[in-house]
Amino acid sequence: MKTRIWYMVVNGGDGSAYPFFFDSKELAELEEKYEDELWAESSIGWIDIEHEGEIKVSDVNTIKSTKEELEKYERYNQEIPKYEELLSLEKREQEIEELCS
C-alpha cells in the first residue's frame, strides 16, 4: 500500500523553517494561500510512504482539524475567505465520498 502525505515548508521568521503536513494537496494549497511568511515560490511537496500495515502519522492537518482550530479560537471571524474556502473543500470532499460509496 502507498500513502501520500503532503507538506508545506513554513518560514519561522527567525531563520528557521519547519514543515506542516496535510492529507491533501488542496488543503496544503489553501494553507499556503493564507500563510503570512511565504517563500518566493511554492514550498508544497509530498512524500509517498510504502507500507504493508496501518501507519500512524501525528500532526497531519485535515480539513476537519483545520476547521476545528479556526472555530476553537474564533479565527474564522478574522479569516472569513479562508474559512469559506475550507467549507467549500469540505463539501467537495463529502460529494466525492458519496460518489465513491
C-alpha atoms as an extended CHARMM CRD file, in Angstrom:
* protein
*
       101  EXT
         1         1  MET       CA              0.0000000000        0.0000000000        0.0000000000  PROA      1               0.0000000000
         2         2  LYS       CA              1.1400000000        3.5680000000       -0.6310000000  PROA      2               0.0000000000
         3         3  THR       CA              0.1330000000        6.6370000000        1.3650000000  PROA      3               0.0000000000
         4         4  ARG       CA              0.8510000000       10.1570000000        0.1400000000  PROA      4               0.0000000000
         5         5  ILE       CA              1.4240000000       12.8950000000        2.6980000000  PROA      5               0.0000000000
         6         6  TRP       CA              1.5710000000       16.4990000000        1.5140000000  PROA      6               0.0000000000
         7         7  TYR       CA              3.7200000000       19.1170000000        3.2040000000  PROA      7               0.0000000000
         8         8  MET       CA              4.3890000000       22.8420000000        3.1280000000  PROA      8               0.0000000000
         9         9  VAL       CA              7.5910000000       24.3390000000        4.4870000000  PROA      9               0.0000000000
        10        10  VAL       CA              6.8940000000       27.4040000000        6.6070000000  PROA      10              0.0000000000
        11        11  ASN       CA              9.2800000000       30.2570000000        7.3110000000  PROA      11              0.0000000000
        12        12  GLY       CA              9.7930000000       30.5260000000       11.0680000000  PROA      12              0.0000000000
        13        13  GLY       CA             10.7180000000       34.2070000000       10.7200000000  PROA      13              0.0000000000
        14        14  ASP       CA             13.9730000000       33.8320000000       12.6330000000  PROA      14              0.0000000000
        15        15  GLY       CA             15.9640000000       31.9740000000       10.0050000000  PROA      15              0.0000000000
        16        16  SER       CA             14.3100000000       28.6690000000       10.8470000000  PROA      16              0.0000000000
        17        17  ALA       CA             11.8880000000       26.6410000000        8.7560000000  PROA      17              0.0000000000
        18        18  TYR       CA              9.5530000000       23.7920000000        9.6160000000  PROA      18              0.0000000000
        19        19  PRO       CA              7.0390000000       21.5730000000        7.8180000000  PROA      19              0.0000000000
        20        20  PHE       CA              3.2610000000       21.3990000000        8.1150000000  PROA      20              0.0000000000
        21        21  PHE       CA              1.7610000000       18.0950000000        6.9710000000  PROA      21              0.0000000000
        22        22  PHE       CA             -1.5780000000       17.6890000000        5.1570000000  PROA      22              0.0000000000
        23        23  ASP       CA             -3.7720000000       14.8590000000        3.9280000000  PROA      23              0.0000000000
        24        24  SER       CA             -4.4870000000       16.5780000000        0.5980000000  PROA      24              0.0000000000
        25        25  LYS       CA             -2.8490000000       18.8700000000       -1.9440000000  PROA      25              0.0000000000
        26        26  GLU       CA             -5.8850000000       21.1570000000       -1.9090000000  PROA      26              0.0000000000
        27        27  LEU       CA             -5.6010000000       21.7770000000        1.8350000000  PROA      27              0.0000000000
        28        28  ALA       CA             -1.8540000000       22.4450000000        1.5450000000  PROA      28              0.0000000000
        29        29  GLU       CA             -2.5490000000       24.9600000000       -1.2340000000  PROA      29              0.0000000000
        30        30  LEU       CA             -5.2520000000       26.6380000000        0.8540000000  PROA      30              0.0000000000
        31        31  GLU       CA             -2.9150000000       26.9900000000        3.8330000000  PROA      31              0.0000000000
        32        32  GLU       CA             -0.1420000000       28.3330000000        1.6180000000  PROA      32              0.0000000000
        33        33  LYS       CA             -2.5100000000       30.8940000000        0.1120000000  PROA      33              0.0000000000
        34        34  TYR       CA             -3.2210000000       32.3700000000        3.5620000000  PROA      34              0.0000000000
        35        35  GLU       CA              0.2380000000       31.9340000000        5.1030000000  PROA      35              0.0000000000
        36        36  ASP       CA              1.8880000000       35.1840000000        6.2630000000  PROA      36              0.0000000000
        37        37  GLU       CA              5.5240000000       34.1650000000        5.8350000000  PROA      37              0.0000000000
        38        38  LEU       CA              5.8270000000       32.9490000000        2.2320000000  PROA      38              0.0000000000
        39        39  TRP       CA              8.8150000000       31.9740000000        0.1290000000  PROA      39              0.0000000000
        40        40  ALA       CA              9.4840000000       33.3050000000       -3.3810000000  PROA      40              0.0000000000
        41        41  GLU       CA              7.9670000000       30.1200000000       -4.7930000000  PROA      41              0.0000000000
        42        42  SER       CA              5.6890000000       27.3560000000       -3.5640000000  PROA      42              0.0000000000
        43        43  SER       CA              7.0840000000       25.1160000000       -0.8600000000  PROA      43              0.0000000000
        44        44  ILE       CA              4.4230000000       22.4320000000       -1.2550000000  PROA      44              0.0000000000
        45        45  GLY       CA              5.5450000000       18.8950000000       -1.8880000000  PROA      45              0.0000000000
        46        46  TRP       CA              4.7470000000       15.3290000000       -0.9190000000  PROA      46              0.0000000000
        47        47  ILE       CA              6.2540000000       12.1050000000        0.2400000000  PROA      47              0.0000000000
        48        48  ASP       CA              4.9320000000        8.6610000000       -0.6210000000  PROA      48              0.0000000000
        49        49  ILE       CA              5.2120000000        6.0730000000        2.1180000000  PROA      49              0.0000000000
        50        50  GLU       CA              5.0370000000        2.4240000000        1.0830000000  PROA      50              0.0000000000
        51        51  HSD       CA              3.8150000000        0.1360000000        3.8400000000  PROA      51              0.0000000000
        52        52  GLU       CA              2.0600000000       -3.1560000000        4.4190000000  PROA      52              0.0000000000
        53        53  GLY       CA              0.0280000000       -2.3930000000        7.5190000000  PROA      53              0.0000000000
        54        54  GLU       CA             -1.5730000000        0.6200000000        9.0780000000  PROA      54              0.0000000000
        55        55  ILE       CA              0.6610000000        3.6250000000        9.6970000000  PROA      55              0.0000000000
        56        56  LYS       CA              0.0600000000        6.4980000000       12.0600000000  PROA      56              0.0000000000
        57        57  VAL       CA              1.4430000000        9.9420000000       11.4370000000  PROA      57              0.0000000000
        58        58  SER       CA              0.7510000000       12.5650000000       14.0670000000  PROA      58              0.0000000000
        59        59  ASP       CA              0.1590000000       16.2150000000       13.2930000000  PROA      59              0.0000000000
        60        60  VAL       CA             -1.2800000000       15.7460000000        9.8050000000  PROA      60              0.0000000000
        61        61  ASN       CA             -3.6980000000       18.5840000000        9.1160000000  PROA      61              0.0000000000
        62        62  THR       CA             -7.0670000000       17.5850000000        7.7230000000  PROA      62              0.0000000000
        63        63  ILE       CA             -9.9990000000       19.7060000000        6.6150000000  PROA      63              0.0000000000
        64        64  LYS       CA            -11.7550000000       18.7350000000        9.8440000000  PROA      64              0.0000000000
        65        65  SER       CA             -8.8320000000       19.6060000000       12.1390000000  PROA      65              0.0000000000
        66        66  THR       CA             -8.1650000000       22.9030000000       10.3530000000  PROA      66              0.0000000000
        67        67  LYS       CA            -11.8360000000       23.8710000000       10.5570000000  PROA      67              0.0000000000
        68        68  GLU       CA            -11.9820000000       22.9150000000       14.2540000000  PROA      68              0.0000000000
        69        69  GLU       CA             -8.9010000000       25.0190000000       15.0080000000  PROA      69              0.0000000000
        70        70  LEU       CA            -10.3790000000       28.0800000000       13.3000000000  PROA      70              0.0000000000
        71        71  GLU       CA            -13.6410000000       27.5980000000       15.1880000000  PROA      71              0.0000000000
        72        72  LYS       CA            -11.9640000000       26.9150000000       18.5400000000  PROA      72              0.0000000000
        73        73  TYR       CA            -10.1010000000       30.1840000000       18.5330000000  PROA      73              0.0000000000
        74        74  GLU       CA            -12.8760000000       32.0100000000       16.6590000000  PROA      74              0.0000000000
        75        75  ARG       CA            -10.3550000000       32.9630000000       13.9980000000  PROA      75              0.0000000000
        76        76  TYR       CA            -12.9130000000       32.2260000000       11.3000000000  PROA      76              0.0000000000
        77        77  ASN       CA            -14.2970000000       35.7180000000       12.0260000000  PROA      77              0.0000000000
        78        78  GLN       CA            -10.9120000000       37.1880000000       11.0810000000  PROA      78              0.0000000000
        79        79  GLU       CA            -10.1760000000       34.7400000000        8.2870000000  PROA      79              0.0000000000
        80        80  ILE       CA            -13.5570000000       34.5830000000        6.5460000000  PROA      80              0.0000000000
        81        81  PRO       CA            -12.2480000000       33.9340000000        2.9880000000  PROA      81              0.0000000000
        82        82  LYS       CA            -10.0350000000       31.0860000000        4.2270000000  PROA      82              0.0000000000
        83        83  TYR       CA            -12.8990000000       29.6230000000        6.2740000000  PROA      83              0.0000000000
        84        84  GLU       CA            -15.2930000000       29.8030000000        3.3130000000  PROA      84              0.0000000000
        85        85  GLU       CA            -12.7730000000       28.0590000000        1.0500000000  PROA      85              0.0000000000
        86        86  LEU       CA            -12.2830000000       25.4290000000        3.7390000000  PROA      86              0.0000000000
        87        87  LEU       CA            -16.0460000000       24.7970000000        3.8510000000  PROA      87              0.0000000000
        88        88  SER       CA            -16.0530000000       24.5060000000        0.0640000000  PROA      88              0.0000000000
        89        89  LEU       CA            -13.2500000000       21.9140000000        0.2160000000  PROA      89              0.0000000000
        90        90  GLU       CA            -15.1530000000       20.0110000000        2.8970000000  PROA      90              0.0000000000
        91        91  LYS       CA            -18.3110000000       19.9470000000        0.7580000000  PROA      91              0.0000000000
        92        92  ARG       CA            -16.3750000000       18.7580000000       -2.3020000000  PROA      92              0.0000000000
        93        93  GLU       CA            -14.7360000000       16.0080000000       -0.2430000000  PROA      93              0.0000000000
        94        94  GLN       CA            -18.1640000000       14.8480000000        1.0170000000  PROA      94              0.0000000000
        95        95  GLU       CA            -19.5480000000       14.7810000000       -2.5290000000  PROA      95              0.0000000000
        96        96  ILE       CA            -16.6110000000       12.6470000000       -3.6910000000  PROA      96              0.0000000000
        97        97  GLU       CA            -17.1170000000       10.2470000000       -0.7780000000  PROA      97              0.0000000000
        98        98  GLU       CA            -20.8150000000        9.9110000000       -1.6690000000  PROA      98              0.0000000000
        99        99  LEU       CA            -19.9920000000        9.1770000000       -5.3110000000  PROA      99              0.0000000000
       100       100  CYS       CA            -17.4570000000        6.5270000000       -4.3030000000  PROA      100             0.0000000000
       101       101  SER       CA            -19.8260000000        4.7240000000       -1.9310000000  PROA      101             0.0000000000
